[in-house]
Amino acid sequence: MLSTVEIVVGLFPGQGAYVQDALHWLKSRGDAAAAAVETIDAVATGILGKGLERAFSGDSADQLLDEAPDVLQLAVFATSVAAFRALREEGARFSVLVGHSLGEIAALVAGGALDVAEGAEILCHRITALREHDSSGGGLLALGCATERTRQILDLLPTSGAVIAVDNGPEQTVVAGPADALRRTAAIATAIGLSATPLRSPHPFHSPLLAAARQELARRLTGYDRRGLSVPVFSPILGRYYRDSDDLGELLASHLVTPVRFGAAVERLHGSGAGVWVEVGAGRALTSRVSSAHRAASVHTPLLQGVDTLRETGRFLAPAATGPRTHAPSGHAQEDATRAVPAQESAAQAVPARESHVPEAPAQRAPAELSRDAIAARVRDLYATTLEYPEEVFEDHAELEADLGVDSVKRVELMGRLGTLFELGPRPDDLRMSDYRTFGQVVDFVVDSLAGAGAA
């Protein structure tokens, strides 16, 4: 089990995260997962005239892409939603959720902003808008380099229409654009010794070519109300956490034309202390990216083809009241590099040709061992994100109300969020906001609370 201060990130992959029979297997795991799958199937049948039947037929990802691309997207969404529910039933708890492209809808459902039916409706409207309003003939191309090098290549083709669609980290960038532009981009990349892999995708996601589809999707999603999030959701597209004031319909529509900065999101969360990363979907498309950027990261892939480690993953991610974390269960830290990986990787997340060996999860630091600077960084990130202030204003001496204008109501709310983030338990009855006027005093409160929990 994990200690209460470990930051666990749930990663929700996009279109390429498909493994044959994964959805069928998940449906048999329990009532919560089965109910989610049945709801998605019913909503899709009502809107699209077809549900998840093909996803249970044993078809490969390539077959679905050729014959039923809409079902492939539904299956990926359903797999993530069902996997999250199954993991939660086994005791798993997550600190933050991150969706990749299509995966952001599943992350918002898992986080509580949408219920399962609403998420399925939004996905169906997305599918329909793209089908009816994308006649570009464009596609996607994965280059084996960072965004800086990709930008240099695209600068040689200023009028081609090719753009950076996805930053997957230092080893991969995905370009979207017209077919001819992608051919020219691939030729340049190959000439200078870079890999250039065309991705099988029904649309040029995250590019201006989908402007008409974005406009139509925004119209269809008008009026969707969101609930308060029970788990924070960070968006690599927005570059921030979702907020209670967000217009989800408008933002989810804008995803079609806005780049995904997954590499930057990983760096931000890693810098904030994220130590455990879990693929809440089939395969290892996103955790492989985390491992590539941070070799010592503890990554978990409960839905690899032919591997059943969901129960062990869920129990491992269950928070412990005290004490250090145990070693990761077998099948997580020492995965066989020859295990089958989903054949079709999405526009946003092709798995690298070179598999990274995932090291055994390091021992968890006890609360008393967590440095004050590390705690302050996490508190600063929460306050900056919630208040929409730059992080540098949160110095120890900064007066929250006098200097930053944070009223008492918002300060109480922030204290509550800190309790959730660090799992501090019920707020003390004698807690007075007047005792925590400065940012430094708030950090000291967290430090003292964690020390007290560790000594209990």
N, C-alpha and C positions, 0 to 999 in steps of 0.2 A: 504493500500500500504506500501511497504518497504521503509526505508530511503536508501540513496545512499551508506551507508557504511556497510550495512548488507551483510554478506557473505552467499550466497544461494548455496547449493550443490544439484545437480541433480544426483540421484542414479538410475542406469540402471541395473535391475536384470537379472539373468540368467534363465536357463531352467525351473525352477519351477514356474515362474511368469506367470501363465496362468489362466484366468478366462473365463468361457464360455460366449460367446456373446460380450466380451469386444472389440474384433477387429471389429465386425460388427457395434457396437455402435460408435466406433471411426471413422469408415469410413463415418458415416453420419454426423460428426461434422463440416466438412468444406472441401474446395477444397484441401488444402495443405495436410491434413491427408489422404484424399481419394487418392490423386495422389501418395503418398508414398506407400500405400498399393497396388495399382494397379501396380506400378513399381516392387515391390518385387515379386508379383504374377507372372508377366511376365518373370522376370529373372529366377525365380525358375522353372517355366514351361519349359523354354528353356534349362536349365542345367540339372535338375533332372527329367524332364518329368512329374512333378506334382507341383502344386502350392498350394494356400491357401484354396482351395475349402473345404477340410475337416474341416478347422478352422471355417468355417461359417455354419457348419452343426449342431452345438449344442453339439458335442461330448465333453465328459469330458477329463480332462488331462490323467486319467488312460486309457481311451479308445485310445487316441492318442498314448500314450506310447506303448500300446500293438500292435496297428495296423498301426500307421503312425508316428513313432518317429521323422522322418525328418520334418514333417509338424508342430509338436509341437515346434521345434526349430525355424522354420520360423515364426510361429505365435508369439512367444515371442519377437523375433527381430522386427517384423512388429508392434507389439503393442507398444513397446518403441519408435520407430521412429515416429509413428503416434501420440502418446501421446505428445511427445516433440513438434511436429509441432502444435498440437492443443493448448497446453499451451502457446506457443509463440504467436499464433494468439489472445489469450486472454490477452496478455500483459506481460506474465511472462518473467523474465530475470534471468539468472543463472550466478554465479561467477565462478564455476568450475563443471565439470562433472566427475562422477566416475562410471565405469562399473565393474560388478562382473562376472568374467568368460566370458561366451558368451556375456554378456552385454557390454563388452568393444568395440565390433564392433559397436553396436548401439550408444555408447557414442562418438566414433570417427566420425560417420556420423553426429550426432547432433552437434558436435563441429566444423564440417566443413572440417576435414581432408580427408574425403571420401564423394562422393555423394551417394544417396540412392542406385542406381544401382550397384556401386562398392561394397558397404557394402553387398548387397544381393549376389553378385557374390562370395565374399570372404567367406560368410557363406555357400553357396552351395558347394564350394570347400572343406571347412572344413568338412561338412557332408559326402561328397564323400570319402575323404581321410580316415576318421574314419571308414566308412562302409567297405572300401576295405582293410584296413591295421591294423585293431584291431581284432585279434583272441584270445586275452588274456583270455576272459571269466571273467575278473576282474570286480570289482564293487566299491561301496563307502559305508562307514559306518560313521554315525554321533555320536560322543561321547559328553556327557554333561559335558564337562570340558574344561579348557584352554589348550593351546598347551604344556605347561610345563608338566602337568600331562599326557597328551597323549604321549609325548616323553618318559616318564618313562615306560609307558606300552609297547611301541614298543621296548624299549631297552631289554625287556624280550623275544622278538622274533626277534633276530638280523638277522636271515636268512630267514624270512618269505616273504619278499618282500613288506610288508605293509609300507606306508609312509604317512606323513602328507600332505594332498592335499589342505586343506583350513583352515585358521585361521579366524573364524567368530567372535572372541572376547572372553571374559572370560568365556562364558557359552557354547560355542560349538566349537568343532574342527572336521573336516571331514577327515577321513582316506581313502586312496585308496590302492588297492592291489588285489592279487588273492583271489578267493572265500574262500579257506581254511584259508588263513591268516586273513581274515576279521572275520571268525567264531571264530578263536582262540583269536583275539583281543577283540571281543564282550564278550567272556566267561570271560576273565580277568577283563574287565571293570565291568561287571555285578557282579562278585564276590566281588569287592571292593565297590559296591554300586553306580556305575555310570550308567546313561542311555546309551544304545547302540542301535541305530536305523538304520537298513539297509535302504539305500536310493534307490529308483527305478531310475536307471540311465542306459542308453544304453552303457556307456563306463566308465572306471576308469580314469576320467579326472584328469589332473594335476599330473600325475605320470609317471615314466620311462616306464611303460608298453605301453605307446603310442609313443615310440621313432620312430618306423617305420612310423606311421601316421604323426608325426611331420616332418620327412624328406620329405615325399611326399607332404605335404601341403606347405612346404617352396619352393619346386620346382614349384608347381602350382602358387604360389603367387609372383614369381619373376617378377619384372618390374612394380609393382603397384606404381604409383607416388602419393604422397600425397600433399594436398594443405596446406596452412597456416591455423592454427586453429583460428577460430573466438571466441571460448570459450576454456579456458584451460581444458585439460583432464588429470586427475591423474589416474595412473594405480596401483591398489593394487598388481598386479603381478610383475611389474617392480620396485615398491616402489618409483616411481618418476613421474613427469609430462612428457608427450610426448614432444619430441623436433622436430624442423624442420628438423634436420639431420637424424632422425630415419629411418631405413629400416622397413617399416610397415609389409611387407610380412614376413620377418624373425622373427620379434617380435611376430606377431600374431600366427605364427606357433609354436614358443617356448612356447606359453601359454599352449599348450597341455601337456607339461611335467613339467611346473613350478608351484609351489604352489601359491595360492591366499592368500594374507595377508590383508584381508579386515579389521580385527580388528585393525591392525597397521595403516592402512590408515585412519580409523575413528579417531584414537587418534591424528595423525599428523594434520589432518584438523581441528579437535576440538581445538588443541593447537594453531593453526594459527588464531583462531577466528571464525570458521564456526558456525553459529547459527541457520540456517534453513536448513532442510533436506527434500527433496521431492522425493518420489518414482515415477520415470518416467517409469511406467509399471504397470501391474496389481498386486493387492494385497498389502502386507506390509512386504514382506520378509526382505528387507534391512533396512527399517525404524524401524522395530521391534528390530533389532540388535543395531541400534543407541540408541534407547530408553533404551535398557537394559544396555548399557554402560554409558549413560548420561541421567538420569531421567528428567532433566530440558530442554532437547533439544526440539526445536519446529519442529515437524515432520508432514508431509502432505502426504496423500494417496488419490489422486484424482480418482483412479480407483479400489476402493473396489467393490466387488460383490454387486449389488443392491443399490449402492450409486453413485449418480451423483453430484460430487463436482468439476469437472474439471474447469468449468467457474469461480467458486468462487476462486479456487486455483490460476488460472491464473491471475485474477485481484488482488488478494492479493499479488502476487509476482511481480506485476508491480512496478518498482521503482518510488518513489515520489521524487520530486525535493528537498523538505524540509519537516521538521516536523516529528514527531514520527510515528511509525507504529501503525495501529489499531489492535484490537484483531483479532485473527484468526476467520474465519467464522465458523458457526456451521457445524458439520460434520467432522472437522479436529481435534480440541483439545479434544473434548469429545466424541470420537467414542464409539459406543456400542460394548462391548467386545464379544457379541454374534454374531456379523456380520460374515458372511461366509468368510472363508479364502481359497485360492486356495488349492485344495485337494492334489496336487502333488508339493512338494517342491523339488528343485533341489539338485543335489549333493553338490552344494556350499552354500546352504542357507535354510535349513529346518527351519520353524518357530518354536520358542520354545513353549513347552507345556503351559507355564505360560504366559499369555498375560500381557504386561506392560500397565498400565494406562498412557496415554499421557497427560501431564499437559497442561493447557492453555498456549499459547505462551506468553512469557514475553514481557513487553513493550520495544520497541526499544530505545536504547540510541541515543540521538542526537549527531551529529558529534562533537560538542564542548565537550561532556562528554567522548568521547573515549580517553583513556589515551595515552600518548606518547609511553609508553612501549608496549601497544597493537598494535599501528600503526607500531612501529619499528619491532615487531615480524613478521607482515605481509610483510613488505618491505624486511626484512632479508630472509624470506622464498622464496620470488620471486627472489631475486638476487642470492641466493644460488642455486636454481633450474636452473635458466637460465644460470648461469656461470659455474655450476657444481663445485662450491667451497663449503667447509664445512662452516656451518653457523657461527661458532665461529670466523671466520676471519673478520666478518662484525661488527666491533666495531665502535663507534662514530668517533673516531679519524683516522680510516683507510682511507688513500688516495686512491681513486678508481683507478687513473691512475698510480701514482708513486709507491704505495705499492702493488696493486693488478693487475696492467697491463691491466685495462679496458680502451680501447681506446675511443675516443670521439664519434665515430659512434655507438658503443655498448652502451655508456652512453645515447645517444639520444634515442635509441631503448628502453632501460630500463625505461626511463622517460615516453615514450609512453605507455608502459605496466602498469606503475603505474597509469597513467591517466585512463586506462581501468579498472584496479582492483578497484580503489577507486571512479570511475565515476567522475573525476575532471572536465570534460568538455574540451574544446579546450585549447591547451597549450598557455600561455600568449605570446604575440608577442615579449616582451622584455626579455624572458627567456634566460639566458646565462649559458652554461655548466660550464664556469669558476667560477660561483658563487656557484657551488655545487660540490666541489672537494672531500669532505669527505662523508662517509656514513651518519654521523650524520647530515650534512647539507641537504642531500636528505630527511631524515626523517623529519627534520624541515620544509622543503618545503611542504611535504604532510600534516603535522600538521597545518601549516598556511593556506593551501588551503582549508582544511576541515572546519577550523574555519571560514574562510571567507564565505564559502558556507552556513554554519549554520546561519551566521549573516545576510545573504542576504534576 
